């Protein structure tokens, strides 16, 4: 029978670690799926319990250097960050110590070779006191290797488990350099020439640089924890419980289905429920993406975490705990992160073949020379030379160096890439899914058109603003903002005071009625006009056209006579059309995804020129739409700004949040547009393409010298020419490849995209 279980994994600190855990568990019989959620340190595994047991799964994880334990609580809550923070501080302190010791080591070992008469104590003189020179390097290297011991533990365990990762490459290269240097130290007792066989700085500096890369990579782990934490913060801590004729402030977690709570203007709905009495507006943009508040009356459903923007409502709780809409969104974010297929690192893929081959070649060469009659010392030199020349030190720098430079260039241009994986994946984007509200559009209602029967447009607008000035509704604010932009004054036109406002009444679901200069001003929808007997027929055709475009209409009537209407809509950002066209030129299929109605969505889609429009969707549907494109084998980028986009952002191969969006959207995304400019989406993809090209070039240089030197290091030229490649030459070749890698990565800084 197939079971699905969740395990907490300990000891992971990078993407290579999570990949090693996945490889080890997927290799077990009966395992159908194994996905590691690195930010949560959690593994979800589906397996046939008749073929494999929980204990065998735990043992498999332990064999590759990590710990595993059953995840007991199923509540969607981020792990305590106290221990994690202490661990990060400890690793940062260790990195600083490693960097300081490496700098001193480089000064001692390489300084005198580069600068003549470099100040050094007499006991460190390379020629006069070779043993002191070597011992100083050893004493500086040992603490660095101790601080970087996790690479050796993880690397060698991964080799034993036949799942080599980047740690294995680092462990072999550093161990080879260190061991050969220690052996060379012993030769100093009878020959000072051994001082040229010291490569302590190679082992130490490689460990330090790789540790820096791991530290930078680890910082990206927190984004999902931050997203889930902010989602949980949407639920208020307390609610006003109505019980036995009184009102009591109680913790939200004590509420149960059937309880009645009072929610006032400016407060959040504690949990999902149904309005029992009262009326008002609810801001549900966190769920639907709809920028306008939704009017709520008796029998209407409300959603926990949404905000009451007007009125007072008595709500009967219908869902609590994991059943609420907000809890389901949190679960979606966790699941999307956990099931996202990890990006295959080129270096990891090569390591699985390269490392065993190199070790086999080194052993084969050493044995061959022993059989040929050479001494053990000669064979050991051959063995070490092969390992040193093949040590993929530059390989450890190839990817992270390019990513660090690429992300730096992106940050300079206002494109924040929160992880190296985002940079590595973005160039493969085949589908760009764009949220409408706040991403393609401004996210706030604006007056788009004024249609008047007899009055001048400005006079119609001035009348409407006078009535709306006492309302806190977003549509009222949009009308008043338009008046201010036009420099009008609804209070005292031409120095008079005939616009004095009297009684003001809000009509739920209809609009409002205001006494204005002794006359009755009506502002509202078509139903209000019909109820008050105002004739709107002369404007009906134009109103239908505007409604067909998805615009919201406010009718204006004075003393029962219709004067005109004001159309409002969420305006398209000036750069949206250009951004969509740039994406299409890159061969990317563009999709507009929104919770808004179909008419508004189709209209906006036509304005910006997207290939496809998907409308009237909830957060669960948004994530499923993304998954639908992924099921066809396409790499999907989701671009959004709202809380409602978080599940889709997490589910997509690349989540992209606009800078002006919610903190939750930004936390759930791998790519953030700091300038809130959609044109940065195609620019980010172009940056990814340049970086990937650079990484491939780096990987070539990382192997070029090593692969060419392998036959020489194995002694292929020794019988005919007496030419034997020493470990020193191998180290030089290794250093040159690293220099090429770093220099090539730095070229990205001058690229235009």
C-alpha positions in Angstrom: 0.0 0.0 0.0 1.3 3.5 -0.9 2.0 5.8 2.0 3.0 9.4 2.1 5.1 10.6 5.1 6.9 13.7 6.1 10.4 13.7 7.7 12.4 16.4 9.2 16.0 16.4 7.8 18.9 17.7 9.7 22.3 18.9 8.5 21.3 20.3 5.1 23.0 23.6 4.1 22.8 23.8 0.4 20.9 22.6 -2.7 23.5 19.8 -3.2 22.6 18.4 0.2 18.9 18.2 -0.6 19.7 16.6 -4.0 21.8 14.0 -2.2 19.0 13.1 0.1 16.6 12.8 -2.8 18.9 10.6 -4.7 19.5 8.3 -1.8 15.8 7.9 -1.0 14.6 7.6 -4.6 17.0 4.7 -5.0 15.2 2.6 -2.4 12.8 -0.1 -3.7 9.1 1.0 -3.7 9.7 4.7 -3.5 7.5 6.5 -5.9 8.4 10.1 -5.1 10.8 11.9 -2.8 10.9 15.7 -2.6 13.0 17.7 -0.1 11.8 21.1 1.0 15.1 22.8 1.8 13.8 26.0 3.4 11.7 23.9 5.8 14.3 21.1 6.1 11.5 18.7 5.4 11.2 15.7 3.0 7.9 14.4 1.7 8.1 10.8 0.4 5.6 8.4 -1.1 6.4 4.7 -1.0 5.1 1.2 -0.9 5.3 0.1 2.7 5.4 -3.5 1.6 8.7 -2.8 -0.2 10.5 -0.5 2.2 10.1 0.6 5.8 10.4 4.0 7.6 13.5 2.8 9.3 15.2 1.9 6.0 14.3 5.4 4.7 16.0 7.0 7.8 19.1 4.8 7.4 19.4 5.8 3.7 19.4 9.5 4.7 21.9 8.9 7.5 24.3 7.1 5.1 24.7 10.2 3.0 25.5 12.3 6.1 22.2 13.7 7.3 19.6 13.0 10.0 16.0 12.1 9.5 13.0 11.9 11.9 9.3 11.6 11.5 7.6 14.9 11.3 5.0 14.7 14.1 3.0 17.9 13.8 1.1 18.6 10.6 0.3 22.2 11.5 1.5 24.6 8.9 3.9 26.6 11.0 7.5 27.7 10.4 10.1 26.1 12.5 11.5 28.0 15.4 14.2 30.3 14.1 16.3 30.6 17.3 18.6 27.6 16.7 18.8 28.4 13.0 19.9 32.0 13.7 22.6 30.8 16.1 23.8 28.3 13.6 24.0 31.1 10.9 25.9 33.4 13.3 28.3 30.6 14.1 28.9 29.8 10.4 29.5 33.5 9.6 32.0 33.7 12.4 33.8 30.6 11.2 33.9 32.1 7.7 35.5 35.3 8.9 38.2 33.3 10.8 38.8 31.1 7.7 39.2 34.2 5.5 41.6 35.9 7.9 43.8 32.7 8.2 43.7 32.2 4.5 44.9 35.8 3.9 47.8 35.3 6.3 48.6 31.9 4.7 48.7 33.4 1.2 51.0 36.1 2.5 53.4 33.6 3.9 53.3 31.0 1.1 53.1 33.2 -2.0 54.3 36.6 -0.9 58.0 36.0 -1.2 57.6 34.5 -4.6 55.8 37.6 -5.9 57.5 40.4 -4.0 61.3 40.4 -3.4 62.4 41.1 0.2 58.9 40.7 1.6 59.0 41.2 5.4 58.8 37.8 7.1 60.2 36.5 10.4 63.5 34.7 10.1 62.1 31.4 11.1 59.7 31.5 8.1 62.4 32.1 5.5 61.7 29.6 2.7 65.4 29.1 1.8 67.1 29.4 5.1 64.5 27.8 7.3 62.3 25.6 5.1 60.9 23.5 8.0 59.8 26.7 9.8 58.3 27.9 6.5 56.4 24.6 6.1 55.3 24.3 9.7 53.8 27.8 9.8 51.7 27.0 6.7 50.6 23.7 8.3 49.6 25.5 11.6 47.6 28.0 9.6 45.9 25.3 7.4 44.8 22.9 10.1 42.3 25.2 11.8 40.9 26.2 8.4 40.4 22.5 7.5 38.8 21.9 10.9 36.4 24.8 10.4 35.5 23.4 7.0 35.2 19.8 8.2 31.6 19.5 7.2 32.7 19.3 3.6 34.9 16.3 4.3 32.2 14.6 6.4 29.5 15.1 3.8 31.8 14.6 0.8 33.3 11.3 1.8 30.0 10.0 3.1 28.4 10.8 -0.3 31.2 8.9 -2.0 30.6 5.9 0.2 26.9 6.1 -0.6 27.6 6.4 -4.3 25.9 9.8 -4.5 28.8 12.3 -5.0 28.0 16.0 -4.7 30.0 19.2 -4.7 31.2 18.5 -1.2 32.9 15.3 -2.5 34.8 17.3 -5.1 35.9 19.8 -2.5 36.9 17.1 0.0 39.0 15.2 -2.5 40.8 18.2 -3.9 41.6 19.7 -0.5 42.6 16.4 1.0 44.9 15.6 -1.9 46.7 19.0 -1.6 47.0 18.8 2.1 48.2 15.2 2.3 50.8 15.8 -0.4 52.0 18.9 1.4 52.4 17.0 4.7 54.4 14.3 2.9 56.6 17.0 1.4 57.3 18.4 4.8 58.9 15.0 5.9 61.2 15.2 2.9 62.7 18.5 4.2 64.8 16.6 6.7 67.1 15.4 3.8 66.3 17.8 1.0 65.1 21.5 1.0 63.7 21.0 -2.5 60.6 19.6 -0.9 59.6 23.1 0.1 58.4 23.5 -3.5 55.9 20.7 -3.0 53.9 22.6 -0.4 50.3 23.3 -1.4 48.7 24.1 1.9 47.3 27.4 0.5 45.5 25.5 -2.2 43.5 23.4 0.2 42.8 26.3 2.6 41.8 28.9 0.0 39.5 26.5 -1.9 37.8 25.6 1.4 37.3 29.3 2.3 35.9 30.3 -1.1 33.5 27.3 -1.3 32.4 28.1 2.3 31.6 31.7 1.1 29.5 30.3 -1.7 27.6 28.0 0.6 27.0 30.8 3.0 25.5 33.0 0.3 23.4 30.1 -0.9 22.0 29.4 2.6 20.6 32.9 2.8 18.0 32.1 0.2 16.5 29.3 2.4 14.5 31.7 4.5 12.1 33.0 1.8 9.5 30.3 2.3 9.6 30.6 6.0 9.1 34.3 5.7 6.2 33.9 3.3 4.4 31.4 5.6 5.0 33.5 8.6 3.5 36.6 7.0 0.5 34.5 5.8 -0.1 33.4 9.4 0.1 37.0 10.6 -3.0 37.8 8.5 -5.2 36.1 11.1 -5.8 38.5 14.1 -4.8 37.3 17.6 -8.2 38.1 19.1 -11.8 38.4 18.1 -14.9 40.0 19.6 -17.2 37.1 20.6 -20.9 37.8 21.0 -22.2 35.6 23.7 -25.3 35.7 26.0 -26.0 39.3 25.2 -22.4 40.5 25.8 -19.2 41.0 23.8 -16.0 39.3 24.9 -12.5 39.6 23.4 -11.2 36.1 23.1 -8.2 34.4 21.4 -9.0 33.4 17.9 -7.8 29.8 18.5 -10.7 29.3 21.0 -13.4 30.0 18.4 -15.4 27.1 17.1 -18.0 26.6 14.3 -21.3 28.2 15.3 -19.8 31.1 17.3 -20.8 34.6 16.4 -18.2 37.4 16.3 -18.6 41.2 15.7 -16.2 42.7 13.1 -16.0 46.5 12.9 -14.6 48.8 10.2 -10.8 48.5 10.0 -10.7 45.0 11.7 -9.9 41.7 10.1 -12.3 38.8 9.9 -10.8 36.2 12.3 -11.9 33.1 10.4 -14.2 32.0 7.6 -17.8 32.6 8.2 -21.3 33.8 7.1 -22.8 37.2 7.8 -25.8 36.9 10.2 -26.6 40.6 10.4 -25.3 43.9 9.4 -23.7 45.1 6.1 -20.4 46.5 4.9 -17.5 46.2 2.6 -14.7 43.6 2.7 -11.3 44.0 1.1 -10.6 40.5 -0.3 -7.7 41.4 -2.5 -5.6 38.9 -0.6 -7.6 36.2 -2.1 -9.2 37.3 -5.4 -6.8 40.0 -6.6 -9.9 42.3 -7.0 -8.8 45.8 -6.1 -12.4 46.9 -5.2 -14.1 46.0 -1.9 -16.9 43.5 -2.0 -20.2 44.5 -0.4 -21.3 42.0 2.3 -24.8 41.4 3.6 -26.8 38.8 5.4 -26.0 35.3 4.1 -22.8 36.3 2.4 -19.6 34.4 3.1 -16.5 36.2 4.5 -13.0 34.9 4.5 -10.6 34.9 7.5 -7.8 37.4 7.1 -9.7 39.8 4.9 -10.3 43.3 6.0 -13.6 45.0 6.9 -13.4 48.5 5.2 -16.9 49.7 6.1 -19.9 48.9 8.2 -20.2 46.4 11.1 -21.0 42.8 10.6 -22.1 39.9 12.9 -20.4 36.8 11.5 -21.1 33.2 12.3 -17.9 31.1 12.2 -18.1 28.2 9.8 -14.5 27.0 9.5 -11.6 26.8 11.9 -8.0 25.5 11.9 -6.8 23.7 8.8 -10.2 24.0 7.0 -10.0 27.8 6.6 -9.2 29.4 3.3 -6.1 31.0 4.7 -4.8 27.7 6.2 -5.3 26.1 2.8 -3.3 28.8 1.1 -0.5 28.3 3.6 -0.6 24.5 2.9 -0.5 25.3 -0.9 2.7 27.4 -0.4 4.3 24.6 1.6 3.3 21.9 -0.9 4.4 23.9 -3.9 7.8 24.5 -2.4 8.1 20.9 -1.3 7.1 19.4 -4.7 9.1 21.7 -6.9 11.6 19.6 -8.8 15.2 20.7 -7.8 17.2 22.2 -10.6 20.0 19.8 -11.6 23.4 21.4 -11.1 25.8 20.8 -14.0 28.7 20.3 -11.6 26.7 17.8 -9.5 25.8 15.8 -12.6 29.4 15.7 -13.8 30.7 14.9 -10.3 28.8 11.6 -10.3 30.9 10.4 -13.2 34.0 12.5 -13.0 35.1 11.8 -9.4 35.0 8.0 -9.6 36.9 8.1 -13.0 39.6 10.3 -11.6 40.1 8.1 -8.5 40.2 5.0 -10.7 42.8 6.6 -13.0 45.0 7.6 -10.1 44.9 4.2 -8.6 45.5 2.5 -11.9 48.4 4.7 -12.7 50.1 4.1 -9.3 49.6 0.3 -9.6 50.9 0.3 -13.1 54.2 2.1 -12.1 54.6 -0.3 -9.1 54.2 -3.3 -11.5 56.8 -1.6 -13.8 59.3 -1.7 -11.0 59.2 1.8 -9.6 59.4 2.6 -5.9 56.4 3.3 -3.7 57.4 7.0 -3.4 57.4 7.3 -7.2 53.9 5.7 -7.4 52.6 7.9 -4.6 53.9 10.9 -6.5 52.0 9.7 -9.6 48.9 9.1 -7.6 49.0 12.5 -6.0 49.8 14.3 -9.2 46.7 12.8 -10.9 44.5 13.8 -8.1 45.9 17.3 -7.9 45.8 18.0 -11.7 42.2 16.6 -11.7 41.1 18.4 -8.5 38.1 20.4 -9.7 38.8 23.5 -7.6 37.7 25.8 -10.4 34.6 23.6 -10.8 33.5 24.7 -7.3 33.8 28.3 -8.4 32.4 28.0 -11.9 28.7 28.2 -11.0 28.7 30.3 -7.8 31.1 32.9 -9.2 29.0 33.6 -12.3 25.8 33.6 -10.1 27.2 36.0 -7.6 28.3 38.4 -10.4 25.0 37.9 -12.3 22.9 38.6 -9.2 25.0 41.7 -8.4 24.5 43.0 -11.9 20.7 42.3 -11.5 20.6 44.2 -8.2 22.4 47.1 -9.8 19.6 47.3 -12.4 16.8 46.8 -9.9 16.3 43.1 -10.5 16.7 41.2 -7.3 17.4 37.5 -7.7 16.8 35.8 -4.3 18.6 32.5 -5.3 21.1 31.1 -7.7 18.4 28.6 -8.9 16.2 31.5 -10.1 19.1 32.8 -12.2 19.8 29.3 -13.6 16.2 28.5 -14.5 14.8 31.9 -15.8 16.5 31.5 -19.2 14.4 28.4 -19.9 11.1 30.2 -19.4 8.5 29.1 -22.0 5.4 30.6 -20.4 5.0 33.9 -18.5 1.9 34.0 -16.4 1.0 37.6 -15.4 -1.3 38.6 -12.6 -3.6 41.5 -13.6 -4.3 43.6 -10.6 -1.3 45.5 -9.3 1.1 43.8 -11.8 -0.2 44.6 -15.3 -2.5 47.3 -13.9 -2.0 50.0 -11.3 -4.0 48.1 -8.7 -6.2 51.1 -7.7 -9.4 52.4 -9.3 -9.1 55.5 -11.5 -11.6 57.7 -13.3 -11.4 56.7 -16.9 -14.3 58.6 -18.5 -17.0 61.1 -17.7 -20.3 61.0 -19.6 -22.6 63.9 -19.0 -26.1 64.9 -20.4 -26.2 68.7 -19.9 -23.5 69.7 -17.4 -19.8 70.3 -18.3 -17.6 67.3 -17.4 -15.9 69.2 -14.6 -19.2 70.3 -13.0 -20.4 66.7 -13.1 -17.2 65.5 -11.4 -17.4 68.4 -8.9 -20.9 67.4 -7.9 -19.9 63.7 -7.5 -16.9 64.6 -5.4 -19.0 66.7 -3.1 -21.2 63.7 -2.3 -18.3 61.2 -2.1 -16.1 63.4 0.1 -17.7 61.9 3.3 -17.2 58.3 2.1 -14.2 56.1 2.8 -15.0 53.8 -0.1 -12.1 53.3 -2.6 -14.4 54.4 -5.5 -15.2 57.6 -3.6 -11.5 58.2 -3.1 -10.8 57.7 -6.8 -13.5 60.4 -7.6 -12.0 62.8 -5.1 -8.5 62.2 -6.4 -9.6 63.0 -9.9 -11.0 66.3 -8.7 -7.7 67.2 -7.0 -5.7 66.2 -10.1 -7.9 68.6 -12.2 -7.5 71.4 -9.6 -11.2 71.7 -8.9 -12.9 72.6 -5.6 -16.2 71.0 -4.8 -16.7 73.1 -1.7 -16.8 76.6 -3.1 -16.8 77.1 -6.9 -16.7 80.7 -8.0 -16.4 81.9 -4.4 -19.9 80.7 -3.5 -21.0 78.2 -0.7 -24.0 76.6 -2.4 -22.3 73.2 -2.2 -22.8 73.0 1.5 -23.2 69.3 2.4 -26.1 68.2 4.6 -27.4 64.8 5.5 -25.4 61.8 4.2 -26.7 58.3 4.0 -25.0 55.1 2.7 -27.3 52.7 0.9 -25.7 49.2 1.1 -25.4 47.5 -2.3 -26.7 50.7 -4.1 -24.6 53.8 -3.4 -25.3 56.9 -1.3 -27.7 59.8 -0.9 -26.5 63.2 0.1 -28.2 66.5 0.8 -26.3 69.1 -1.2 -27.3 72.8 -1.2 -30.9 71.8 -0.4 -31.1 69.3 -3.2 -30.8 65.4 -3.1 -27.7 64.0 -4.8 -27.7 60.3 -5.7 -24.5 58.5 -6.5 -24.6 54.8 -7.2 -25.4 51.9 -9.5 -28.1 51.4 -12.0 -30.4 49.7 -9.4 -30.3 52.9 -7.4 -31.3 55.0 -10.4 -34.2 52.6 -11.1 -35.3 52.7 -7.5 -35.4 56.5 -7.5 -37.1 56.7 -10.9 -34.2 58.5 -12.6 -34.3 58.3 -16.4 -30.9 56.8 -17.6 -32.1 55.7 -21.1 -30.1 58.5 -23.0 -26.9 57.1 -21.5 -27.7 53.4 -21.5 -25.9 52.5 -24.7 -22.7 54.2 -23.6 -23.0 52.6 -20.2 -23.4 49.2 -21.7 -20.2 49.7 -23.8 -18.2 50.7 -20.7 -19.6 47.8 -18.7 -18.6 45.4 -21.5 -15.0 46.6 -20.9 -15.3 45.6 -17.3 -15.4 49.2 -16.0 -17.3 50.2 -12.8 -20.0 52.9 -13.2 -21.2 55.5 -10.8 -24.4 57.2 -11.9 -25.0 60.8 -10.8 -28.6 62.1 -10.3 -29.8 65.4 -8.7 -33.4 65.6 -7.4 -34.3 62.4 -9.3 -32.9 63.6 -12.6 -29.9 61.6 -14.1 -27.1 64.0 -14.9 -24.5 61.6 -16.2 -22.1 58.8 -15.1 -18.5 58.3 -14.1 -16.6 55.3 -15.3 -13.8 53.9 -13.2 -11.3 51.1 -13.8 -8.0 49.7 -12.8 -5.7 51.4 -15.3 -3.0 49.6 -17.2 0.6 50.5 -16.2 2.4 52.5 -19.0 5.1 49.9 -19.4 2.9 46.8 -19.4 2.3 46.6 -23.2 6.0 47.1 -24.0 6.9 44.4 -21.5 4.5 41.9 -22.9 5.8 42.5 -26.5 9.4 42.0 -25.3 8.4 38.7 -23.8 6.7 37.6 -27.0 9.8 38.6 -29.0 11.8 36.2 -26.7 9.4 33.4 -27.9 7.6 33.3 -24.5 3.9 32.5 -24.3 2.1 35.2 -22.3 -0.9 34.6 -20.1 -3.0 37.1 -18.1 -4.3 35.4 -14.9 -6.8 37.2 -12.6 -9.6 36.7 -10.2 -11.5 39.6 -11.9 -14.5 39.1 -14.2 -14.0 37.9 -17.7 -15.0 41.2 -19.4 -12.5 43.2 -17.5 -9.8 40.6 -18.0 -10.4 40.3 -21.8 -10.3 44.1 -22.1 -7.0 44.4 -20.3 -5.6 41.4 -22.1 -6.3 43.1 -25.5 -4.8 46.4 -24.4 -1.4 44.8 -23.5 -1.5 42.1 -26.2 -1.2 38.8 -24.2 -1.6 35.5 -26.0 -4.1 34.1 -23.5 -6.4 35.3 -20.7 -7.6 33.2 -17.7 -10.1 35.0 -15.5 -12.3 34.5 -12.4 -9.8 32.2 -10.6 -9.1 31.8 -6.8 -5.6 31.1 -5.4 -6.1 27.4 -5.6 -7.0 27.8 -9.3 -4.0 30.0 -10.0 -1.6 27.4 -8.7 -3.4 24.7 -10.8 -3.2 26.9 -13.9 0.6 27.1 -13.4 0.8 23.4 -12.8 -1.2 22.8 -16.0 1.4 24.5 -18.1 4.1 22.7 -16.2 2.5 19.3 -16.9 3.3 19.9 -20.6 7.0 20.1 -19.8 7.2 23.9 -19.9 9.1 26.1 -17.6 6.7 28.6 -16.1 7.4 32.1 -14.7 4.6 33.5 -12.5 4.6 37.3 -12.1 2.4 38.7 -9.3 2.2 41.2 -6.4 -0.6 40.1 -4.1 -1.0 37.6 -1.2 -3.4 35.7 -3.5 -0.5 35.1 -5.8 1.7 33.4 -3.2 0.7 29.8 -4.0 1.2 30.3 -7.7 4.5 32.1 -7.2 5.7 29.2 -5.1 4.4 26.6 -7.5 5.9 28.2 -10.6 9.5 27.3 -11.7 10.3 31.0 -11.2 8.2 33.2 -9.0 8.5 36.9 -9.8 7.1 39.6 -7.5 6.8 43.2 -8.5 8.5 45.5 -6.0 5.3 47.4 -5.0 3.6 44.1 -4.2 2.8 42.6 -0.8 5.6 41.3 1.5 4.2 37.8 1.2 4.4 37.8 -2.6 8.0 39.0 -2.4 8.9 36.5 0.2 7.4 33.6 -1.8 9.1 34.7 -5.1 12.7 34.0 -6.3 12.8 37.2 -8.4 11.7 40.6 -7.3 11.4 43.7 -9.6 12.5 46.5 -7.3 11.5 49.3 -9.8 8.0 47.9 -10.1 8.5 47.9 -13.9 7.3 44.9 -15.9 9.9 45.6 -18.5 12.4 44.1 -16.1 10.8 40.7 -16.5 12.3 40.1 -20.0 15.5 41.8 -18.9 15.8 39.3 -16.0 15.4 36.5 -18.5 18.0 38.0 -20.7 20.4 38.3 -17.7 19.8 34.6 -17.0 20.7 33.7 -20.5 23.9 35.6 -20.3 24.8 34.1 -16.9 24.1 30.5 -18.1 26.3 31.1 -21.1 29.0 32.3 -18.7 28.6 29.3 -16.4 29.1 26.9 -19.4 32.2 28.8 -20.4 33.4 28.6 -16.8 32.9 24.8 -16.6 34.9 24.4 -19.8 37.8 26.3 -18.4 37.5 24.4 -15.1 38.1 21.2 -16.9 40.3 22.2 -19.8 43.7 22.3 -18.1 42.8 19.3 -15.8 41.7 17.0 -18.6 44.7 17.9 -20.8 47.1 17.3 -17.9 45.7 14.0 -16.7 47.7 11.7 -19.1 50.9 13.7 -18.4 50.3 13.5 -14.6 49.8 9.7 -15.0 53.3 9.5 -16.5 52.4 8.9 -20.2 55.4 10.9 -21.4 57.9 9.6 -18.8 59.1 6.5 -20.6 59.9 8.3 -23.9 60.8 11.8 -22.8 61.5 11.4 -19.1 58.8 14.1 -18.6 56.8 13.8 -15.4 54.2 16.3 -14.3 54.8 17.3 -10.7 52.0 18.2 -8.3 53.3 21.7 -8.4 52.6 22.0 -12.1 49.2 20.5 -11.5 48.5 23.1 -8.8 49.5 25.8 -11.2 47.2 24.5 -13.9 44.5 24.3 -11.3 45.1 27.9 -10.2 45.1 29.1 -13.9 41.7 27.5 -14.4 40.4 29.2 -11.4 41.8 32.6 -12.6 40.1 32.1 -16.0 36.8 31.2 -14.2 36.8 34.3 -12.0 38.0 36.6 -14.8 35.3 35.3 -17.2 32.6 35.7 -14.6 33.6 39.3 -14.0 33.0 40.1 -17.7 29.3 39.9 -16.9 29.5 43.3 -15.2 30.0 45.0 -18.6 27.2 43.2 -20.4 24.2 45.1 -21.7 20.8 43.4 -21.5 
